[in-house]
């Protein structure tokens, strides 16, 4: 498997980063996960726009123009096997003597990219849906930045795994779920379906602005599916007819159980079937274009 590190394409075993890298020491960096279908990066412009937003959020200059990113991505995809891949792109503030403040003068950032096979959810999971748990959202207040510092997300996601579930749905405020509202999943965005309307939480500082989330809302708009973007109370999550999960690697999944209780009929519903099908068609059309 070839990876990209600071201008070089290398076998992953040969890629080395200094122990003084600020990504290693402080988690001082940002990342992107970009799906590649039929060897073409999906929604690249949108992923690069979000990358710029994350870099701006941590006051780190973008080391490459979009044209340069596209070239690096094409090269990495070409050097890896498989029609469908997912790219992990990672930029840190570079290697410097340990000090919380930014290195002054700035040092070169560390730029790392790898490709892995993209394994979209199997048919069985699409038929059954997934079980999730809820937990207080105890992350910071800049969840719009795709930061590599993911310890809260790691611990929250592990809570789901320990409970035999697939994902943890996060509720703010942290102190109470009463009067709380849903933000997103530990590594995904979450939609509620009620009376035929698709409800989505707003893209504010409390959630990652998902690329898949945007595609789903665009598909709803283009296909006359009623949808609303607004805060969603925790009570509405439990009273939902359907719950949907989206991410670049999971695409669109139905959540059929929450904290051990069935959601709606306890089976993937009509809105899931419609949006999943629309998403697959959209992917196919984009890749053909
Ligand atoms: N995670 N919210 C969080 C906290 C996420 O980590 C992700 C994606 C999403 C969905 O965003 P998108 O649709 O752009 O993938 C929402 C990626 C897949 C990851 O960390 O592996």
Boltz pocket constraint, residues with backbone or C-beta under 6 A from the ligand:
constraints:
  - pocket:
      binder: B
      contacts: [[A, 33], [A, 153], [A, 184], [A, 185], [A, 186], [A, 187], [A, 188], [A, 189], [A, 207], [A, 208], [A, 209], [A, 210], [A, 211], [A, 212], [A, 213], [A, 246], [A, 247], [A, 248], [A, 249]]
      max_distance: 6.0
